Amino acid sequence: MKRLSGWDAVLLYSETPNVHMHTLKVAVIALDADRRAFGVEEFRQVLHSRLYKLDPFRYQLVDIPFKFHHPMWRENCDVDLDYHIRPWRLPAPGGRRELDDAIGEIASTPLDRNRPLWEMYFIEGLADHRIAVVGKIHHALADGVASANLLARGMDLQTGPQSDRESFVTDPPPTRGELVRFAVRDHLRQLGKVPSTMQYTAQGVGRVRRSTRKFSPQLTRPFTPPPSFMNHMLTPERRFATATLALADVKQTSKKLGVTINDLVLAISAGALRSLLLRYDGTADHPLLASVPMSFDFSPDRISGNRFSGVLVSLPVDVEDTLERVRQAREAAVLAKESHHLVGPELISRWSAYFPPAPAESLFKWLASRDGQNKVLNLNISNVPGPRERGRVGGALVTEIYSVGPLTAGSGVNITVWSYVDQLNISVLTDGATVEDPHEITSATVQEFIEIRRAAGLSEELTVVETAMAPA
């Protein structure tokens, strides 16, 4: 048994009937001629042999009586793979759009909290003898870095021989009395950490006061995000879309402009969102506010938990000039990172340990039911470095990986970018009311990337990624 951290618990409390807090990981897999009989049963066998090293897949949520403390994970529980791994077949022609539509449908329902908080979908019917595996994992289990490490364990990416096992030890469920005793013990431990948490906070405030940088509005008061087409009470339905860029093109562009890949992702998103704001709202006269997760634990061995803070970054959608948008996106990212480190990367994470469960759940339910703009942010944007070498599942080659985080209350768009070997893969999640088709957003991001390359004096002809699915 182990206690959910305060930040893990907050991600659990924020889930409501219309705000699902699972993340999605998608692996597209090419089947060689001698592996085309590989089906859902064979995949279950592969996963079963690796469960011993996929610890979070064997965690079961256990609530505490009277919500006296944050829930606990019962480790090493039984896992019914017939339930957790589910077959799915795409309609013809089995292209990118058909897969994206299926993933949107998969994302539209919450996970069952009476079971380990994950599901996998074994999707057949893709063109070119491919399959897809879609992992649906609760955010309380793992953040982007932990998910990437977990994905590496599930694929044949680790160095050295892979020693699979057919069984693992299961632990008995806790008694009610044990849960209460553990809660009392952990409360006392947490109280003992109050002085160090207050000291950490005071040190951050001191650094802010001593700083000569002029970003005090970002540190002393919340931003006020402008109203937009994407900010409203969410519907339970989810829609999904993807696009692929060649990582070499992205690196070439970032080098030419003297910005990081993360800066470029923010600039591409800003330009794409500007075109959508003009289409849906008729105006783009105010910067948008994006919550960008920044991790403070990049350990390659961490496969569970959340060790990140959401940093608010101003997106210059109000800037018409393409290269000026890139410059301002870079400047906004630099300011956000500096303020993040000045205040202290773990500030919110540390204080979240003291959030009382019942009031926190009530607050998030109220926020999710409000029909109006999010008062903190417009959307979420993530950029996560993925595997640098090609993985295999059951001996079959993984050709593409996509990932996307959840939507948050009042925010109908999430843009998540994952790199994989020679690809930069863009995923977009929306609810059922934000846009007519989420591929409008992915198409706009690709077009904006072309516009940035044109403005930078680079070729507008993008490199075709042969290993990726054809565009939708």
Secondary structure by P-SEA (a helix, b strand, c coil): cccccaaaaaaaaacccccccbbbbbbbbbbccccccccaaaaaaaaaacccccccccbbbbbcccccccccccccccccccccbbbbbbcccccaaaaaaaaaaaaccccccccccbbbbbccccccbbbbbbbbbbcccccaaaaaaaaaaaccccccccccccbbbbbccccaaaaaaaaaaaaaaaaaaaaaaaaaaaaaaaaaaaccccccccccccccccccccccccccbbbbbbccccaaaaaaaaaaacccaaaaaaaaaaaaaaaaaaaccccccbbbbbbbbbbccccccccccccbbbbbbbbccccccaaaaaaaaaaaaaaaaaaaaaaccccccccccccccaaaaaaaaaaaacccccccccbbbbbbbcccbbbbcccccccbbbbbbbbcccccbbbbbbbccccbbbbbbbcccccccaaaaaaaaaaaaaaaaaaacccccccccccccccc
